[in-house]
Amino acid sequence: MQPRLNMTGTTRHSPLNSIAKALLCSMSWLPGVLYADWPTVEFSAARLEFEGAELADLRMELSDGQTVTASARQLSVDGMQQEITDLSLAGNLVFEDETTGGLGFIGELEILGFDASVAVDYQPGLTEAVFALREHDLLGLAVLEQMPGELGWVTRGTFDARFALSLLSGAEADISFDFAIKDLAFDSPDGRFAGEALFIESSGSLDPGANLSLTVEGAIGSGELLIENFYRDFSDASLVFSLGQRLIAGGNGATSFRLTDNSALLAEGQALWGDDQYQLEVRRLELQFPAAYQRYLESAAAQWTLDGLEVTGSVAWNGQWSDGEFSAGNLEVTDLSLVDIRRNRFAVTGLDAHVRPGDHSFDSRLGWRGLLFGRINLGAGQVALDSEPGVIELLQPLELDVFEGKLNLDRLRILLPGSTGKAAGEPEIQLVASLFELDMQRLTAAMGWPAFNGKISGEIPGVRFQEGVLEVEGEILVEVFDGLISLDDLRIERPFGVLPSLAGNVEISDLDLERLTSTFSFGQIAGRLDGYVNDLRMLDWRPVSFDAWLGTPDRQSARSDISRQAVNRLTTIGGGSATTALTSPLLRVFNKFSYRRLGLGCRLQNNVCEVRGIGEDEISVLLMEGAGVPKITIRAFNRRVDWPQMVSNLLALSGDEPAGTGN
């Protein structure tokens, strides 16, 4: 009858600890028989139990006094779902000390299809073992039932592993390890996660006691990594990491972390969790630019078209979050400059800030040496900031001198992700601003628009930027050309991203037509102008649909003048013509004509403009009703006009003559 050994314990043990003890104790009978001078010693057991682990059908043999072979049909461990089958061990004993009973073993272990070298040193009361695997295929780990499903993303890679176990009699096993992955390549089915030629190495230790603790140190040394919108090529610098995790009785735990590339990034802190609570503390986060932007920020910023920036300076931060809400922190920005050299949209230079959210006794401030939006130079400035945690807000309005006028930021409030009432994601921005007496000529020159004369004032009652969408609360009112333009229901999606989309409505009231037309090379038209642009939709800042109307208001009853040039321009719209040819000898002496009313409407859809006017018949649309002598009436005979061609024609015509000639 085969012997049956039953060794059980009541102490809590991890599965890995139990495996180690089961493998090592299965050889514990050897010292007692080594010196019996038996030519061959055999040992077998139907079942061997030891502290949460069980070996089934164990067979061992010692021959020639040193050659050992062992096998087991199955290994089961409490807490581990998968049973390990068909284990085998082969090697040679090394006699160290006959007096003390010291014994060593060097051999090979086959487990779960992996071949590992094994070195064991046995002393009374202390057993030490080292297991090492070399150049194994990562895809072979798929046989482990508890491996994550993401292992199926792996297309290539090998790993090396080394585990060292130290088992002191009556104590938990001490476990240390080294692990390296070479030439790792993977790709998720949705393409959001990928890696190529990655080299990752790590080492650490595991204490499987009642309070399980784990420490890991390592580095990502080469290759490319994509995680969502984050991309990093590690060829320029390795990312060194360390991780410590400790489980505390009652299900609580703590994790400490440290990341650095020894030049651009340093991040360290800890997380505490348990009893449905979570705390995160960032003890130190340091970013040195430009390398930090190029390595860690640019790829994610590209979704808002904020890639291609020239960034210099540094940022240092520490802060605490409790249950997902930001509680306190400290931000220092030193000589930070951001210049949009690729698209020339903005530039901020010499930005310095010292902000302590949560510390109301500290005067948080932000200042800059230069601020440029497009060609609009806002100069230097400094502001005092609120110190509410997770919020950046002006304590007082900011007034900036712009184009001989004023730009007033009456309110600017930014809610950061993780602040009270703000979920993770993008920041939420709230803005209230006003313009006063900006010089139109300087503004239009800076924007690259046709030159306008006069002044512009306006109000922006409220702007909210949330989840990538910019919305205006209320109407934007702009005083221009001695009239008023109001913008309502304004909504912009992806304002800094790919293919920005704009929607809104525009009302035009009582504009001075003469001031307006003298700005362009369209010719001069006297009188007033009302109109609207309803259901405006723009994609990439180009109109794709709207319903628009521009015309003289009903309240305008007196005749007004229109120049010869303006008449010629109007006749080009819709393939129209003047009913009396301007080339006749008599009309050549007239530079101006009189009109009673005019109006032009366009409903744009699918790049086609459906033209309408102040009246129509079966064959044409009336755009202008003349008055006096000579009487000029303008009609459009093409009611469906190709929009891109129409815009191209008008732009070409506007360059024929300088604005304001009066022709």
Buried (B, 14 or more C-beta within 10 A) or exposed (E): EEEEBEEEEEEBBBBBBBBBBBBBBBBBBBBEEBEEEEEEBEBEBBBBBBBBBBBBBBBBBBEEBEBBBBBBBBBBBEEBEBEBEEBBBBBEBBBBEEEEBBBBBBBEBBBBEBEBBBBBBBBEEEBBBBBBBEEBBBBEBEEEEEEEEEEEBBBBBBBBBBBBBBBEEEEBBBBBBBBBBBBBBBBBEEEEBBBBBBBBBBBBBBBBBEEBBBBBBBBBBBBBBBBEEEBBBBEEBBBBBBBBBBBBEEEBBBBBBBBBBEEBBBBBBBBBBBEEEEBBBBBEBBBBBBBBBBBBBBBBBBBBBBBEBBBBBBBBBBBBBBEBBBBBBBBBBEEBBBBBEEEEBBBBBBBBBBBBBBBEEEEBBBBBBBBBBBEBBBEEBEBBBBBBBBBBBBEEBBBBEBBEBBBBBBBBBBBBBBBEEBEEEBBBBBBBBBBBBBBBBBBBBBEEEBBBBBBBBBBBBBBBBBEBBBBBEBBBBBBBBBBBBBBBBBEBBBBBBEEBBBBBBBBBBBBBBBBBBBBBBBBBBBBBBBBBBBBBBBEEEEBBBBBBBBBBBEEBEEBBBBBBBBBBBBBBBBBBBBEBEBEEEEBEEBEBBBBBBBBBBBBBEEEBBBBBBBEBEEEBBBBBBBBEEBBBBBBBEBBEBEBEEBBEBBEEBBEEEEBBEEB
